[in-house]
Amino acid sequence: MEIKTKKSDIIWNYLGVFLVISSQIIWLPFLLHYLSNELLGIWYIFVSIGGLVTLFDFGFSSQFSRGVSYAWSGVTELKKEGISLVRKESLPNINLIKSIIKACKMIYFFLASIATLIMCTGGSLYLYNIVPRSLHNEILLAWLVYIIAVFFNLYIGYYVAVLQGIGDIKKMNQAKVIARVVMLFGGIVALIMQWGLLGLAVSYLLSGFIQRILCKYFVSFQVRKNSNVEYENYVYKPFEIVKILWHNAWRDGLVTISQYITGQASVLLCGAFLTLSDTGIYSVSLQIINAIVQIARSMSSSYMPAVRSMFANNNLLSATTVISKSVVSYYIITLLSIVVFICLGIPIIQYIKPNFLIDRCVFVVLSIHLILIDRHRLSAAFISSLNELPYTSAFIVSSFLGIFFAWMMMSFFNLGIWGLILAPLTIQCLYNNWKWPLYLNKYLNTSEYTILNNGVVWIRLTFIKYIRR
């Protein structure tokens, strides 16, 4: 059975991504008003540590999601690399999906337990050394609740992966939106009631609990609805599933970790060679562009389960059409958003904070750099739908080379912010920026021109259809 992406899936995905990005902005005024500077700093340390341990997913969520997509499409076996093509008119392989879910539960409990152990030891020791002794008692209970919340949110990650795998993007984002709204309002009420960090930690725990209940219900409903479909094929044991998926999961994990490290390293380089003011401006610019890019990729992430299913059904024509829509919508949203921010956002920021000067030329070049990076990552994501990750080494090497040459430019040539941007931009342009779009286009037997042209035609026809209503 080929997975279909509906308009409602795309709309809910945009809404989910937008709410996740905007939630911190909504919270910020309340955090600033009700928390002291010390407690605000401690809360962001909580968030940073929690964000760091989520890397313990180590690529399994992507692999589990891909495996579920293939099983939902009707494949009879999982491969370490590549896809087993499905038979005509195949129905969801529920036996295989149940085996994948059992493997998910096992591996995510293990990963969440390791992350919790590290937070209880290393995280607690770090907080003990940096937090003033007068605040130790106040944050102890909040930290314990936050650890439980991180364990819970990491452990339930497999439900989100399964929902995404079967292509139920709408339900996945409905659960995410409801949980995020609960966290936002719960946190705001807790701050108003003067419950401080404990209230924020409890609201985070509560949101994870609600998301788990909703996602589990949605997954169980879909599995029960199709449980009358029986396959007379080999039933995988959980350890066998993990062994198969681990082949690519560790590669996915290394790419994610290298991207995280190099992202943090760029800010550290900025702090080492530039003023704190310039570092703040660079960090804000980076966050704004990354937020724009993340929203722009919502359509492609909505279509990802459908693309996996199309590849499993060897339906390359439909896959090309969907990828064309994703690429063109990505370019349109990013470029329009960047122009709007330059014309309106920068003047508003300078009006609010006159000494916070964002250089437009620097912002444009940084935008080009990040847009190109995410363009080849978009192609890589579609390539991974083939259950192949040929880009792993190139991504890791180019990430670290970019940081190394940025350090060289700033240290020996005094190029400042331009060295920080141009060095990784050049490294990425030399290989990744063109290699992976070309790799995907060759597989689809198409070209970048055809991809863009098809996408533009789709945009034009959609616009005409909307106008005629």
LUMVEXVEX-516237 format. One record per residue (C-alpha): x, y, z. Coordinates in steps of 0.25 Angstrom, whole numbers, padded with zeros to 4 digits, always signed. Layout:
N
XYZ...
end
This chain:
469
+0000+0000+0000+0006+0013-0004+0006+0024+0007-0001+0037+0003+0001+0051+0008-0011+0059+0010-0012+0074+0010-0016+0074+0025-0003+0066+0028+0005+0078+0022-0003+0089+0029-0002+0082+0042+0013+0080+0040+0015+0095+0037+0006+0098+0050+0014+0088+0058+0028+0094+0054+0024+0108+0055+0018+0106+0070+0031+0099+0074+0039+0110+0069+0030+0121+0074+0028+0115+0088+0041+0120+0094+0038+0134+0089+0024+0133+0095+0030+0129+0108+0042+0139+0108+0034+0151+0114+0029+0142+0126+0042+0136+0128+0049+0150+0129+0038+0156+0138+0036+0145+0148+0050+0139+0149+0063+0145+0155+0075+0146+0145+0081+0134+0153+0069+0125+0152+0067+0129+0137+0082+0125+0134+0080+0112+0142+0067+0109+0134+0074+0111+0121+0085+0101+0126+0074+0091+0129+0069+0093+0114+0084+0092+0109+0087+0079+0116+0073+0073+0112+0076+0077+0098+0090+0070+0098+0085+0057+0104+0074+0056+0093+0086+0053+0084+0086+0039+0090+0075+0036+0080+0087+0033+0071+0080+0032+0058+0070+0021+0063+0058+0030+0061+0061+0032+0046+0063+0017+0044+0051+0013+0052+0042+0023+0044+0048+0018+0031+0046+0003+0035+0031+0006+0038+0029+0013+0025+0034+0001+0017+0026-0009+0026+0013+0000+0024+0016+0000+0009+0016-0015+0010+0030-0020+0009+0033-0034+0014+0047-0032+0020+0056-0021+0025+0070-0020+0019+0082-0013+0025+0084-0005+0012+0074-0003+0001+0059-0006+0000+0051-0019-0003+0041-0015-0014+0027-0018-0010+0017-0027-0018+0006-0020-0026-0006-0017-0017+0002-0020-0004-0005-0017+0009+0002-0012+0022+0011-0023+0028+0005-0022+0042+0014-0034+0047+0027-0026+0043+0021-0013+0049+0019-0020+0062+0033-0025+0063+0038-0012+0060+0030-0005+0071+0035-0016+0081+0050-0013+0076+0047+0002+0078+0042+0000+0093+0054-0008+0096+0065+0001+0090+0058+0014+0094+0057+0010+0109+0072+0007+0108+0076+0020+0102+0067+0028+0112+0073+0020+0124+0087+0024+0119+0084+0038+0117+0077+0039+0131+0089+0033+0137+0098+0043+0131+0089+0055+0135+0088+0049+0150+0103+0048+0150+0110+0058+0141+0099+0068+0140+0097+0068+0155+0112+0070+0157+0112+0082+0147+0100+0089+0153+0106+0087+0167+0119+0094+0163+0113+0106+0156+0100+0109+0164+0101+0118+0176+0100+0109+0189+0088+0118+0193+0080+0113+0182+0084+0098+0183+0071+0094+0191+0062+0102+0182+0067+0095+0169+0069+0081+0174+0054+0077+0173+0053+0084+0160+0065+0077+0154+0060+0063+0159+0046+0066+0152+0054+0071+0139+0062+0058+0139+0049+0050+0140+0043+0058+0129+0055+0057+0119+0055+0042+0122+0040+0041+0119+0041+0050+0106+0053+0042+0101+0046+0029+0104+0033+0032+0096+0041+0037+0084+0038+0024+0077+0023+0027+0077+0026+0039+0069+0035+0031+0060+0024+0021+0057+0014+0031+0054+0023+0038+0044+0026+0025+0038+0012+0021+0035+0010+0035+0029+0000+0040+0039+0007+0054+0040-0006+0061+0044-0008+0052+0056+0007+0053+0060+0006+0068+0060-0007+0069+0066-0001+0062+0078+0011+0071+0078+0003+0084+0077-0006+0079+0089+0006+0076+0097+0013+0088+0094+0001+0097+0097-0001+0090+0111+0014+0092+0113+0013+0107+0110+0000+0110+0118+0005+0101+0129+0018+0108+0130+0012+0122+0130+0002+0118+0141+0014+0113+0149+0022+0125+0147+0010+0134+0151+0008+0125+0164+0022+0127+0167+0026+0112+0166+0039+0116+0159+0047+0105+0152+0039+0094+0159+0027+0099+0152+0034+0099+0138+0039+0085+0140+0026+0080+0144+0019+0086+0131+0030+0080+0123+0027+0066+0129+0012+0068+0127+0014+0071+0113+0022+0059+0110+0012+0050+0117+0000+0056+0109+0008+0054+0096+0011+0040+0100-0004+0037+0102-0008+0043+0089+0002+0037+0081+0000+0023+0087-0015+0024+0084-0013+0028+0070-0002+0017+0067-0011+0007+0074-0023+0011+0066-0016+0010+0052-0010-0004+0056-0023-0009+0061-0030-0004+0048-0021-0012+0039-0019-0024+0049-0028-0033+0040-0017-0033+0029-0008-0045+0032+0006-0048+0025+0011-0062+0024+0026-0057+0025+0037-0058+0035+0034-0051+0049+0046-0043+0053+0051-0043+0068+0054-0029+0074+0069-0032+0074+0069-0035+0060+0062-0022+0056+0072-0014+0065+0083-0021+0058+0078-0018+0044+0075-0004+0047+0088-0001+0054+0095-0003+0041+0091+0011+0037+0086+0017+0050+0101+0019+0055+0104+0027+0042+0092+0036+0044+0096+0038+0058+0110+0042+0055+0105+0052+0045+0095+0058+0055+0106+0059+0066+0116+0065+0056+0106+0076+0052+0103+0079+0066+0117+0080+0070+0121+0089+0058+0109+0098+0061+0113+0100+0075+0128+0102+0071+0124+0113+0061+0118+0121+0073+0130+0118+0082+0140+0123+0071+0131+0135+0070+0133+0137+0085+0148+0135+0084+0151+0144+0073+0140+0155+0073+0134+0164+0084+0122+0158+0093+0113+0168+0086+0117+0163+0072+0115+0148+0077+0101+0152+0082+0098+0158+0068+0103+0146+0061+0096+0136+0070+0083+0143+0068+0085+0144+0053+0088+0129+0053+0075+0126+0061+0066+0134+0052+0072+0128+0039+0071+0114+0045+0057+0116+0049+0053+0121+0035+0060+0109+0029+0053+0099+0038+0039+0104+0035+0043+0104+0020+0046+0089+0021+0032+0086+0027+0027+0081+0013+0038+0072+0011+0037+0065+0024+0022+0064+0022+0025+0056+0009+0036+0048+0014+0028+0035+0018+0021+0036+0005+0034+0037-0003+0039+0025+0005+0027+0017+0001+0028+0022-0014+0042+0017-0014+0038+0003-0008+0027+0003-0019+0038+0007-0030+0029+0019-0033+0040+0029-0037+0031+0038-0045+0022+0041-0033+0035+0043-0024+0040+0053-0034+0028+0061-0034+0027+0061-0019+0042+0065-0018+0040+0076-0028+0029+0082-0019+0038+0081-0007+0050+0088-0013+0043+0099-0019+0034+0102-0007+0047+0102+0001+0054+0112-0008+0041+0121-0008+0039+0121+0007+0054+0123+0011+0056+0135+0000+0043+0142+0003+0045+0141+0018+0060+0146+0018+0055+0158+0009+0044+0161+0019+0053+0160+0031+0064+0169+0024+0053+0180+0020+0045+0179+0033+0051+0171+0044+0065+0178+0044+0059+0192+0045+0049+0187+0057+0061+0181+0064+0069+0193+0063+0057+0202+0067+0056+0193+0080+0071+0192+0083+0078+0203+0075+0092+0197+0078+0089+0183+0073+0093+0185+0059+0091+0174+0049+0100+0176+0037+0091+0173+0025+0102+0169+0016+0107+0159+0026+0093+0154+0029+0091+0152+0014+0104+0143+0012+0101+0135+0025+0087+0133+0019+0092+0128+0006+0102+0119+0013+0091+0112+0022+0081+0111+0011+0091+0104+0002+0095+0095+0014+0080+0091+0016+0078+0089+0001+0088+0078+0001+0083+0072+0014+0069+0072+0008+0074+0064-0004+0082+0055+0006+0069+0053+0014+0062+0048+0001+0074+0039-0002+0073+0033+0012+0058+0029+0008+0065+0018-0001+0071+0013+0012+0085+0017+0007+0094+0027+0014+0106+0030+0004+0108+0044+0009+0112+0041+0024+0127+0042+0022+0126+0055+0013+0117+0062+0023+0126+0059+0035+0139+0062+0028+0133+0075+0022+0127+0080+0036+0141+0079+0043+0149+0084+0031+0139+0096+0031+0142+0099+0046+0157+0097+0044+0158+0107+0033+0149+0117+0040+0159+0116+0051+0171+0118+0042+0164+0130+0035+0161+0137+0048+0174+0134+0055+0184+0136+0044+0177+0145+0034+0169+0154+0044+0156+0152+0035+0147+0153+0047+0132+0149+0044+0135+0148+0029+0145+0137+0032+0135+0130+0041+0125+0130+0029+0133+0129+0016+0142+0117+0021+0131+0107+0023+0123+0113+0011+0135+0110+0002+0137+0096+0007+0122+0092+0005+0122+0098-0009+0134+0090-0013+0126+0077-0011+0113+0075-0003+0105+0086-0009+0105+0080-0023+0109+0066-0020+0096+0061-0013+0085+0068-0021+0093+0062-0034+0093+0048-0027+0078+0049-0024+0075+0054-0038+0083+0043-0045+0075+0032-0037+0062+0039-0042+0067+0040-0056+0064+0055-0056+0072+0068-0054+0072+0080-0045+0066+0089-0056+0054+0079-0057+0052+0078-0042+0051+0093-0041+0043+0095-0054+0033+0084-0049+0032+0091-0036+0030+0105-0042+0019+0099-0051+0012+0093-0039+0013+0107-0031+0007+0114-0043-0005+0104-0045-0008+0104-0030-0008+0119-0030-0017+0119-0043-0027+0109-0036-0027+0117-0024-0030+0130-0031-0042+0124-0039-0049+0119-0027
end
